[in-house]
Amino acid sequence: MPTLGFLKKKKTKEHDLHDSSSPIENHAGHITTAARSGSLVSASANTVSSANSSEKAGDTMMQNHGPTPTSAPQETLTSRPHTGTDPTQTDGAALSRAEPHHNGSENAVLPSNHQSAVPRSTKGKYQLTDFTMKRTLGTGSFGRVHLVQSNHNQRFYAVKVLKKAQVVKMKQVEHTNDERRMLQKVKHAFLVTLWGTFQDARNLYMVMDFIEGGELFSLLRKSQRFPNPVAKFYAAEVTLALDYLHSQGIIYRDLKPENLLLDRHGHLKITDFGFAKEVPDITWTLCGTPDYLAPEVVGSKGYNKSNILKGKVKYPPYIHPDAQNLLERLITADLTKRLGNLHGGSKDVMQHAWFSEVTWDRLAKKDIDAPYVPPVQAGSGDASQFDKYPEETEEYGHKGSDPHGYLFKEF
Ligand SMILES: Nc1ncnc2c1ncn2[C@@H]1O[C@H](COP(=O)(O)OP(=O)(O)OP(=O)(O)O)[C@@H](O)[C@H]1O
Protein backbone atom coordinates (compact mmCIF):
# COMPACT_ATOMS: atom_id res chain seq x y z
CA MET A 1 0.00 0.00 0.00
CA PRO A 2 1.23 3.46 -0.70
CA THR A 3 2.02 5.69 2.18
CA LEU A 4 0.78 9.19 1.71
CA GLY A 5 3.29 10.72 4.08
CA PHE A 6 6.00 11.01 1.50
CA LEU A 7 3.74 12.39 -1.19
CA LYS A 8 4.41 15.90 0.02
CA LYS A 9 6.94 18.09 -1.57
CA LYS A 10 10.06 17.40 0.32
CA LYS A 11 11.60 20.24 2.24
CA THR A 12 15.15 19.36 1.67
CA LYS A 13 18.08 19.97 3.87
CA GLU A 14 19.47 22.88 1.99
CA HIS A 15 18.05 25.07 4.70
CA ASP A 16 21.10 23.92 6.56
CA LEU A 17 23.33 24.09 3.55
CA HIS A 18 22.61 27.69 2.85
CA ASP A 19 21.85 29.08 6.21
CA SER A 20 25.46 28.91 7.15
CA SER A 21 26.77 30.69 4.13
CA SER A 22 25.38 34.21 3.81
CA PRO A 23 28.31 34.89 1.57
CA ILE A 24 27.15 37.60 -0.72
CA GLU A 25 25.89 40.23 1.61
CA ASN A 26 29.38 41.52 2.07
CA HIS A 27 29.95 43.62 -0.98
CA ALA A 28 33.29 44.77 0.27
CA GLY A 29 35.01 41.58 -0.78
CA HIS A 30 37.17 41.83 -3.82
CA ILE A 31 38.80 39.00 -5.54
CA THR A 32 41.58 39.62 -7.93
CA THR A 33 42.66 36.98 -10.35
CA ALA A 34 46.02 37.14 -8.66
CA ALA A 35 44.41 36.12 -5.41
CA ARG A 36 43.32 32.95 -7.08
CA SER A 37 46.79 31.93 -8.10
CA GLY A 38 47.05 29.76 -5.05
CA SER A 39 43.99 27.84 -6.07
CA LEU A 40 44.05 24.16 -6.71
CA VAL A 41 43.44 24.69 -10.34
CA SER A 42 46.14 23.24 -12.45
CA ALA A 43 44.51 23.99 -15.75
CA SER A 44 45.41 27.62 -16.17
CA ALA A 45 45.10 27.19 -19.89
CA ASN A 46 41.80 27.53 -21.61
CA THR A 47 40.79 23.98 -21.15
CA VAL A 48 40.37 21.46 -18.45
CA SER A 49 42.62 18.82 -19.84
CA SER A 50 42.29 15.22 -18.93
CA ALA A 51 45.94 15.18 -18.01
CA ASN A 52 46.85 13.41 -14.81
CA SER A 53 47.70 16.64 -13.10
CA SER A 54 44.22 17.91 -13.66
CA GLU A 55 42.72 14.70 -12.43
CA LYS A 56 44.80 14.97 -9.32
CA ALA A 57 43.86 18.58 -8.76
CA GLY A 58 40.24 17.69 -9.04
CA ASP A 59 40.62 14.93 -6.50
CA THR A 60 42.28 17.28 -4.11
CA MET A 61 39.59 19.81 -4.76
CA MET A 62 36.82 17.53 -3.83
CA GLN A 63 38.59 16.28 -0.75
CA ASN A 64 39.45 19.71 0.42
CA HIS A 65 38.10 19.30 3.92
CA GLY A 66 40.69 21.21 5.89
CA PRO A 67 39.84 24.37 7.75
CA THR A 68 42.14 26.49 5.66
CA PRO A 69 42.08 25.39 2.09
CA THR A 70 44.85 26.80 0.02
CA SER A 71 42.57 28.91 -2.05
CA ALA A 72 41.55 31.72 0.23
CA PRO A 73 37.98 30.65 0.91
CA GLN A 74 37.19 33.92 2.60
CA GLU A 75 37.59 35.61 -0.68
CA THR A 76 35.30 33.14 -2.24
CA LEU A 77 32.81 33.72 0.50
CA THR A 78 32.68 37.39 -0.19
CA SER A 79 32.62 37.05 -3.92
CA ARG A 80 30.34 38.75 -6.41
CA PRO A 81 31.77 42.17 -5.69
CA HIS A 82 30.17 43.59 -8.76
CA THR A 83 27.26 41.29 -9.32
CA GLY A 84 25.41 42.27 -6.18
CA THR A 85 24.56 45.69 -7.39
CA ASP A 86 21.37 47.00 -8.79
CA PRO A 87 22.05 48.35 -12.26
CA THR A 88 20.58 51.73 -11.44
CA GLN A 89 22.68 52.17 -8.33
CA THR A 90 25.73 54.28 -8.46
CA ASP A 91 28.71 52.47 -7.03
CA GLY A 92 28.93 54.19 -3.68
CA ALA A 93 25.26 53.82 -2.96
CA ALA A 94 25.20 50.23 -4.02
CA LEU A 95 27.62 49.19 -1.34
CA SER A 96 25.63 50.55 1.52
CA ARG A 97 22.06 51.08 0.51
CA ALA A 98 19.28 48.59 0.60
CA GLU A 99 16.89 50.60 -1.49
CA PRO A 100 17.36 51.84 -4.99
CA HIS A 101 16.17 55.27 -5.94
CA HIS A 102 13.37 54.23 -8.20
CA ASN A 103 11.29 52.18 -5.86
CA GLY A 104 11.49 52.50 -2.13
CA SER A 105 10.13 49.04 -1.51
CA GLU A 106 12.85 47.26 -3.39
CA ASN A 107 15.77 45.50 -1.90
CA ALA A 108 18.75 46.40 -3.97
CA VAL A 109 21.26 44.36 -2.05
CA LEU A 110 21.57 40.83 -3.27
CA PRO A 111 20.03 38.42 -0.89
CA SER A 112 22.18 35.99 0.93
CA ASN A 113 22.54 32.41 -0.10
CA HIS A 114 19.65 31.34 2.08
CA GLN A 115 16.93 29.35 0.54
CA SER A 116 14.28 31.68 1.88
CA ALA A 117 11.34 31.92 -0.46
CA VAL A 118 10.89 35.62 0.15
CA PRO A 119 11.04 36.93 -3.37
CA ARG A 120 13.65 39.44 -4.31
CA SER A 121 11.65 42.33 -5.60
CA THR A 122 13.25 43.28 -8.85
CA LYS A 123 10.40 45.14 -10.34
CA GLY A 124 12.24 48.41 -10.56
CA LYS A 125 11.24 49.90 -13.82
CA TYR A 126 14.44 49.87 -15.68
CA GLN A 127 14.46 51.26 -19.14
CA LEU A 128 16.64 51.02 -22.16
CA THR A 129 18.29 54.36 -21.43
CA ASP A 130 19.64 52.91 -18.17
CA PHE A 131 22.00 50.80 -20.26
CA THR A 132 24.44 50.96 -23.10
CA MET A 133 24.06 47.90 -25.29
CA LYS A 134 27.24 46.02 -26.10
CA ARG A 135 27.91 42.87 -28.02
CA THR A 136 25.75 39.77 -28.18
CA LEU A 137 26.69 37.05 -25.71
CA GLY A 138 24.37 34.38 -26.96
CA THR A 139 21.31 33.75 -29.01
CA GLY A 140 18.35 31.53 -28.40
CA SER A 141 15.15 30.57 -30.10
CA PHE A 142 13.28 33.77 -29.32
CA GLY A 143 15.88 36.43 -28.85
CA ARG A 144 19.37 37.18 -27.80
CA VAL A 145 21.38 38.06 -24.74
CA HIS A 146 23.49 41.21 -24.78
CA LEU A 147 26.30 42.39 -22.64
CA VAL A 148 25.24 45.84 -21.42
CA GLN A 149 26.78 48.52 -19.27
CA SER A 150 24.78 50.39 -16.68
CA ASN A 151 24.81 54.12 -17.30
CA HIS A 152 24.47 54.59 -13.55
CA ASN A 153 27.27 52.55 -12.07
CA GLN A 154 29.21 51.57 -15.20
CA ARG A 155 29.01 47.92 -14.23
CA PHE A 156 28.24 45.19 -16.68
CA TYR A 157 25.07 43.15 -16.88
CA ALA A 158 23.46 40.75 -19.32
CA VAL A 159 20.14 41.65 -20.86
CA LYS A 160 18.02 39.03 -22.53
CA VAL A 161 15.95 40.56 -25.31
CA LEU A 162 12.92 38.68 -26.56
CA LYS A 163 10.89 39.74 -29.55
CA LYS A 164 7.26 39.80 -28.52
CA ALA A 165 6.00 38.84 -31.95
CA GLN A 166 8.31 35.85 -32.03
CA VAL A 167 7.32 34.77 -28.54
CA VAL A 168 3.66 34.94 -29.52
CA LYS A 169 4.25 33.14 -32.81
CA MET A 170 6.10 30.34 -31.07
CA LYS A 171 3.35 30.09 -28.44
CA GLN A 172 5.79 30.92 -25.67
CA VAL A 173 3.81 33.67 -23.92
CA GLU A 174 3.15 31.62 -20.83
CA HIS A 175 6.68 30.24 -20.69
CA THR A 176 8.10 33.74 -20.97
CA ASN A 177 5.94 35.13 -18.20
CA ASP A 178 6.78 32.07 -16.11
CA GLU A 179 10.47 32.57 -16.76
CA ARG A 180 10.29 36.10 -15.48
CA ARG A 181 8.28 35.20 -12.41
CA MET A 182 10.46 32.27 -11.41
CA LEU A 183 13.77 34.00 -12.02
CA GLN A 184 12.59 36.87 -9.92
CA LYS A 185 11.65 34.56 -7.12
CA VAL A 186 14.76 32.41 -6.87
CA LYS A 187 17.98 33.29 -5.16
CA HIS A 188 20.81 30.90 -5.00
CA ALA A 189 24.55 30.98 -5.40
CA PHE A 190 24.37 28.78 -8.47
CA LEU A 191 21.47 30.50 -10.19
CA VAL A 192 21.69 33.65 -12.24
CA THR A 193 20.21 36.77 -10.63
CA LEU A 194 17.47 38.67 -12.41
CA TRP A 195 17.46 42.33 -11.49
CA GLY A 196 14.40 43.47 -13.33
CA THR A 197 12.51 43.52 -16.58
CA PHE A 198 11.01 46.08 -18.90
CA GLN A 199 9.58 46.28 -22.39
CA ASP A 200 9.16 48.49 -25.39
CA ALA A 201 6.65 48.17 -28.19
CA ARG A 202 8.45 45.22 -29.75
CA ASN A 203 10.71 43.61 -27.20
CA LEU A 204 10.88 42.26 -23.67
CA TYR A 205 14.05 42.83 -21.66
CA MET A 206 15.38 40.87 -18.70
CA VAL A 207 18.28 42.38 -16.79
CA MET A 208 20.58 39.80 -15.22
CA ASP A 209 24.03 39.61 -13.77
CA PHE A 210 26.64 39.16 -16.44
CA ILE A 211 28.26 35.79 -15.85
CA GLU A 212 31.68 36.33 -17.27
CA GLY A 213 33.22 32.91 -17.69
CA GLY A 214 31.14 31.71 -20.63
CA GLU A 215 29.19 28.54 -21.14
CA LEU A 216 30.24 25.20 -19.72
CA PHE A 217 29.41 24.02 -23.21
CA SER A 218 32.36 25.97 -24.63
CA LEU A 219 34.71 24.63 -21.98
CA LEU A 220 33.53 21.11 -22.64
CA ARG A 221 33.91 21.58 -26.37
CA LYS A 222 37.49 22.75 -25.89
CA SER A 223 38.30 20.11 -23.32
CA GLN A 224 36.48 17.35 -25.21
CA ARG A 225 35.82 15.59 -21.96
CA PHE A 226 36.16 16.43 -18.31
CA PRO A 227 38.29 14.38 -15.95
CA ASN A 228 36.14 12.53 -13.47
CA PRO A 229 36.65 14.94 -10.53
CA VAL A 230 35.96 17.95 -12.72
CA ALA A 231 32.73 16.46 -13.99
CA LYS A 232 31.88 15.67 -10.40
CA PHE A 233 32.46 19.25 -9.28
CA TYR A 234 30.08 20.68 -11.87
CA ALA A 235 27.52 17.94 -11.35
CA ALA A 236 27.59 18.58 -7.62
CA GLU A 237 26.97 22.31 -8.03
CA VAL A 238 24.11 21.56 -10.41
CA THR A 239 22.72 19.12 -7.87
CA LEU A 240 22.62 21.83 -5.22
CA ALA A 241 20.94 24.29 -7.57
CA LEU A 242 18.30 21.79 -8.67
CA ASP A 243 17.75 20.69 -5.11
CA TYR A 244 17.07 24.32 -4.22
CA LEU A 245 14.73 24.79 -7.17
CA HIS A 246 12.81 21.67 -6.27
CA SER A 247 12.46 22.92 -2.73
CA GLN A 248 10.86 26.00 -4.24
CA GLY A 249 8.45 23.91 -6.29
CA ILE A 250 10.26 24.61 -9.54
CA ILE A 251 11.35 22.03 -12.06
CA TYR A 252 13.98 23.30 -14.45
CA ARG A 253 13.57 21.01 -17.47
CA ASP A 254 16.27 22.47 -19.69
CA LEU A 255 19.50 21.22 -18.25
CA LYS A 256 22.27 21.37 -20.83
CA PRO A 257 25.83 22.71 -20.87
CA GLU A 258 24.76 25.77 -22.87
CA ASN A 259 22.66 26.90 -19.95
CA LEU A 260 25.38 26.40 -17.39
CA LEU A 261 27.58 29.46 -17.17
CA LEU A 262 30.82 29.84 -15.29
CA ASP A 263 31.31 32.81 -13.06
CA ARG A 264 34.64 34.56 -12.85
CA HIS A 265 35.87 32.04 -10.28
CA GLY A 266 34.66 29.04 -12.20
CA HIS A 267 31.54 28.31 -10.18
CA LEU A 268 28.36 27.46 -12.03
CA LYS A 269 25.35 29.65 -12.64
CA ILE A 270 22.28 28.18 -14.24
CA THR A 271 20.61 30.53 -16.67
CA ASP A 272 17.54 30.32 -18.94
CA PHE A 273 14.36 29.53 -17.09
CA GLY A 274 12.41 29.49 -20.34
CA PHE A 275 11.21 25.95 -19.75
CA ALA A 276 11.09 25.94 -16.01
CA LYS A 277 7.74 25.19 -14.46
CA GLU A 278 6.26 25.92 -11.11
CA VAL A 279 4.62 22.86 -9.69
CA PRO A 280 3.63 23.72 -6.15
CA ASP A 281 2.04 20.38 -5.45
CA ILE A 282 4.66 18.29 -7.08
CA THR A 283 5.15 14.87 -5.73
CA TRP A 284 8.85 14.43 -5.44
CA THR A 285 8.80 11.24 -3.59
CA LEU A 286 7.24 8.19 -4.98
CA CYS A 287 7.65 4.70 -3.74
CA GLY A 288 5.61 1.68 -2.85
CA THR A 289 2.52 0.89 -4.91
CA PRO A 290 1.33 4.09 -6.52
CA ASP A 291 -2.36 3.18 -6.17
CA TYR A 292 -3.59 6.71 -6.10
CA LEU A 293 -1.51 8.21 -8.81
CA ALA A 294 -2.88 9.15 -12.20
CA PRO A 295 -1.69 6.82 -14.93
CA GLU A 296 -0.01 9.63 -16.82
CA VAL A 297 2.07 10.38 -13.75
CA VAL A 298 2.95 6.79 -13.19
CA GLY A 299 3.65 6.17 -16.84
CA SER A 300 5.23 9.56 -17.40
CA LYS A 301 2.87 9.91 -20.35
CA GLY A 302 2.99 13.68 -20.19
CA TYR A 303 6.33 13.51 -21.89
CA ASN A 304 5.55 11.72 -25.02
CA LYS A 305 9.05 10.79 -26.06
CA SER A 306 8.88 7.07 -26.42
CA ASN A 307 12.42 6.99 -27.79
CA ILE A 308 13.57 8.47 -24.47
CA LEU A 309 11.53 5.92 -22.60
CA LYS A 310 12.88 3.05 -24.60
CA GLY A 311 16.27 4.38 -25.68
CA LYS A 312 19.36 2.55 -24.58
CA VAL A 313 22.25 4.69 -23.46
CA LYS A 314 25.74 3.61 -24.42
CA TYR A 315 28.36 4.68 -21.95
CA PRO A 316 31.95 5.24 -23.03
CA PRO A 317 34.52 2.94 -21.46
CA TYR A 318 36.35 5.77 -19.71
CA ILE A 319 33.41 6.90 -17.61
CA HIS A 320 33.87 6.24 -13.92
CA PRO A 321 31.69 3.29 -12.83
CA ASP A 322 30.16 5.33 -10.01
CA ALA A 323 29.28 8.13 -12.42
CA GLN A 324 27.71 5.63 -14.78
CA ASN A 325 25.74 4.11 -11.97
CA LEU A 326 24.42 7.52 -10.92
CA LEU A 327 23.47 8.38 -14.48
CA GLU A 328 21.71 5.09 -14.96
CA ARG A 329 19.73 5.64 -11.82
CA LEU A 330 18.87 9.24 -12.73
CA ILE A 331 17.64 8.54 -16.22
CA THR A 332 15.51 5.64 -15.16
CA ALA A 333 12.23 6.05 -17.02
CA ASP A 334 10.27 4.38 -14.27
CA LEU A 335 9.52 7.17 -11.82
CA THR A 336 9.04 4.72 -9.01
CA LYS A 337 12.67 3.70 -9.34
CA ARG A 338 14.36 6.93 -10.32
CA LEU A 339 16.95 8.25 -7.90
CA GLY A 340 15.92 11.62 -6.53
CA ASN A 341 12.30 10.63 -6.80
CA LEU A 342 12.34 8.08 -4.03
CA HIS A 343 11.78 8.28 -0.35
CA GLY A 344 15.11 9.97 0.34
CA GLY A 345 14.51 12.65 -2.31
CA SER A 346 17.53 14.61 -3.42
CA LYS A 347 19.50 13.28 -0.46
CA ASP A 348 19.72 9.98 -2.30
CA VAL A 349 21.50 11.73 -5.12
CA MET A 350 23.82 13.63 -2.82
CA GLN A 351 24.68 10.49 -0.92
CA HIS A 352 25.43 8.48 -4.02
CA ALA A 353 28.86 6.86 -4.08
CA TRP A 354 30.07 9.11 -6.91
CA PHE A 355 29.61 12.12 -4.66
CA SER A 356 31.06 10.46 -1.58
CA GLU A 357 33.96 12.88 -1.18
CA VAL A 358 31.87 16.00 -1.76
CA THR A 359 31.52 18.19 1.29
CA TRP A 360 28.16 19.64 0.40
CA ASP A 361 28.02 22.41 2.94
CA ARG A 362 31.33 23.80 1.81
CA LEU A 363 30.41 23.43 -1.82
CA ALA A 364 27.24 25.41 -1.19
CA LYS A 365 29.34 28.19 0.27
CA LYS A 366 31.64 28.14 -2.74
CA ASP A 367 34.26 27.09 -0.30
CA ILE A 368 35.64 24.50 -2.68
CA ASP A 369 37.81 25.85 -5.44
CA ALA A 370 36.56 25.40 -8.94
CA PRO A 371 38.69 23.19 -11.17
CA TYR A 372 39.02 25.86 -13.81
CA VAL A 373 39.10 29.63 -13.45
CA PRO A 374 38.08 31.37 -16.66
CA PRO A 375 40.76 33.73 -17.95
CA VAL A 376 38.67 36.89 -17.73
CA GLN A 377 39.42 40.36 -16.60
CA ALA A 378 36.83 40.54 -13.90
CA GLY A 379 34.44 43.47 -13.86
CA SER A 380 35.67 44.92 -17.12
CA GLY A 381 32.96 43.65 -19.43
CA ASP A 382 35.32 41.02 -20.77
CA ALA A 383 33.20 38.81 -22.99
CA SER A 384 36.12 36.91 -24.47
CA GLN A 385 34.76 33.59 -23.22
CA PHE A 386 31.62 33.87 -25.33
CA ASP A 387 31.28 32.90 -28.95
CA LYS A 388 30.81 35.72 -31.42
CA TYR A 389 27.41 36.21 -33.05
CA PRO A 390 26.20 38.45 -35.86
CA GLU A 391 24.73 41.49 -34.17
CA GLU A 392 21.08 42.50 -34.16
CA THR A 393 20.33 44.92 -36.92
CA GLU A 394 16.97 46.11 -35.66
CA GLU A 395 17.14 48.99 -33.20
CA TYR A 396 15.76 48.55 -29.72
CA GLY A 397 13.49 51.02 -27.98
CA HIS A 398 10.58 51.11 -30.38
CA LYS A 399 7.63 53.25 -29.48
CA GLY A 400 4.27 53.12 -31.19
CA SER A 401 1.80 50.35 -31.64
CA ASP A 402 2.22 47.44 -29.30
CA PRO A 403 -0.26 44.75 -30.30
CA HIS A 404 1.17 42.15 -27.91
CA GLY A 405 1.86 44.32 -24.88
CA TYR A 406 -1.26 43.16 -23.04
CA LEU A 407 0.17 39.64 -22.93
CA PHE A 408 3.22 40.72 -20.95
CA LYS A 409 1.76 42.99 -18.30
CA GLU A 410 4.25 41.85 -15.67
CA PHE A 411 7.29 42.98 -17.64
N1 LIG B 1 23.38 36.12 -17.38
C1 LIG B 1 24.11 35.81 -18.43
N2 LIG B 1 25.41 36.18 -18.51
C2 LIG B 1 26.15 35.86 -19.60
N3 LIG B 1 25.67 35.19 -20.66
C3 LIG B 1 24.40 34.80 -20.64
C4 LIG B 1 23.55 35.07 -19.54
N4 LIG B 1 22.33 34.54 -19.79
C5 LIG B 1 22.42 33.97 -20.99
N5 LIG B 1 23.66 34.11 -21.52
C6 LIG B 1 24.12 33.61 -22.82
O1 LIG B 1 23.08 33.71 -23.76
C7 LIG B 1 22.74 32.40 -24.25
C8 LIG B 1 21.26 32.33 -24.56
O2 LIG B 1 20.54 32.61 -23.36
P1 LIG B 1 19.22 31.82 -23.04
O3 LIG B 1 19.54 30.36 -23.04
O4 LIG B 1 18.63 32.40 -21.81
O5 LIG B 1 18.34 32.21 -24.30
P2 LIG B 1 17.13 31.39 -24.92
O6 LIG B 1 16.59 32.22 -26.03
O7 LIG B 1 16.18 31.01 -23.84
O8 LIG B 1 17.88 30.11 -25.45
P3 LIG B 1 17.29 28.66 -25.80
O9 LIG B 1 16.71 28.75 -27.16
O10 LIG B 1 18.52 27.78 -25.73
O11 LIG B 1 16.30 28.32 -24.75
C9 LIG B 1 23.22 31.45 -23.16
O12 LIG B 1 23.47 30.18 -23.67
C10 LIG B 1 24.50 32.14 -22.70
O13 LIG B 1 25.55 31.91 -23.59
The ligand as an SDF file (V2000), in Angstrom:
LIG
                    3D

 31 33  0  0  0  0  0  0  0  0999 V2000
   23.3770   36.1220  -17.3790 N   0  0  0  0  0  0  0  0  0  0  0  0
   24.1090   35.8060  -18.4350 C   0  0  0  0  0  0  0  0  0  0  0  0
   25.4070   36.1770  -18.5120 N   0  0  0  0  0  0  0  0  0  0  0  0
   26.1450   35.8590  -19.5960 C   0  0  0  0  0  0  0  0  0  0  0  0
   25.6720   35.1880  -20.6600 N   0  0  0  0  0  0  0  0  0  0  0  0
   24.4010   34.8000  -20.6350 C   0  0  0  0  0  0  0  0  0  0  0  0
   23.5470   35.0740  -19.5360 C   0  0  0  0  0  0  0  0  0  0  0  0
   22.3270   34.5380  -19.7930 N   0  0  0  0  0  0  0  0  0  0  0  0
   22.4180   33.9670  -20.9950 C   0  0  0  0  0  0  0  0  0  0  0  0
   23.6610   34.1090  -21.5200 N   0  0  0  0  0  0  0  0  0  0  0  0
   24.1220   33.6090  -22.8150 C   0  0  0  0  0  0  0  0  0  0  0  0
   23.0830   33.7070  -23.7600 O   0  0  0  0  0  0  0  0  0  0  0  0
   22.7410   32.3960  -24.2510 C   0  0  0  0  0  0  0  0  0  0  0  0
   21.2620   32.3320  -24.5580 C   0  0  0  0  0  0  0  0  0  0  0  0
   20.5380   32.6090  -23.3580 O   0  0  0  0  0  0  0  0  0  0  0  0
   19.2200   31.8210  -23.0420 P   0  0  0  0  0  0  0  0  0  0  0  0
   19.5400   30.3600  -23.0360 O   0  0  0  0  0  0  0  0  0  0  0  0
   18.6330   32.4000  -21.8120 O   0  0  0  0  0  0  0  0  0  0  0  0
   18.3420   32.2060  -24.3020 O   0  0  0  0  0  0  0  0  0  0  0  0
   17.1310   31.3870  -24.9160 P   0  0  0  0  0  0  0  0  0  0  0  0
   16.5850   32.2200  -26.0270 O   0  0  0  0  0  0  0  0  0  0  0  0
   16.1840   31.0140  -23.8450 O   0  0  0  0  0  0  0  0  0  0  0  0
   17.8810   30.1070  -25.4480 O   0  0  0  0  0  0  0  0  0  0  0  0
   17.2920   28.6610  -25.8020 P   0  0  0  0  0  0  0  0  0  0  0  0
   16.7120   28.7510  -27.1550 O   0  0  0  0  0  0  0  0  0  0  0  0
   18.5240   27.7810  -25.7350 O   0  0  0  0  0  0  0  0  0  0  0  0
   16.2980   28.3180  -24.7540 O   0  0  0  0  0  0  0  0  0  0  0  0
   23.2250   31.4490  -23.1640 C   0  0  0  0  0  0  0  0  0  0  0  0
   23.4710   30.1760  -23.6690 O   0  0  0  0  0  0  0  0  0  0  0  0
   24.4960   32.1410  -22.7010 C   0  0  0  0  0  0  0  0  0  0  0  0
   25.5520   31.9070  -23.5850 O   0  0  0  0  0  0  0  0  0  0  0  0
  1  2  1  0
  2  3  1  0
  2  7  2  0
  3  4  2  0
  4  5  1  0
  5  6  2  0
  6  7  1  0
  6 10  1  0
  7  8  1  0
  8  9  2  0
  9 10  1  0
 10 11  1  0
 11 12  1  0
 11 30  1  0
 12 13  1  0
 13 14  1  0
 13 28  1  0
 14 15  1  0
 15 16  1  0
 16 17  2  0
 16 18  1  0
 16 19  1  0
 19 20  1  0
 20 21  2  0
 20 22  1  0
 20 23  1  0
 23 24  1  0
 24 25  2  0
 24 26  1  0
 24 27  1  0
 28 29  1  0
 28 30  1  0
 30 31  1  0
M  END
$$$$
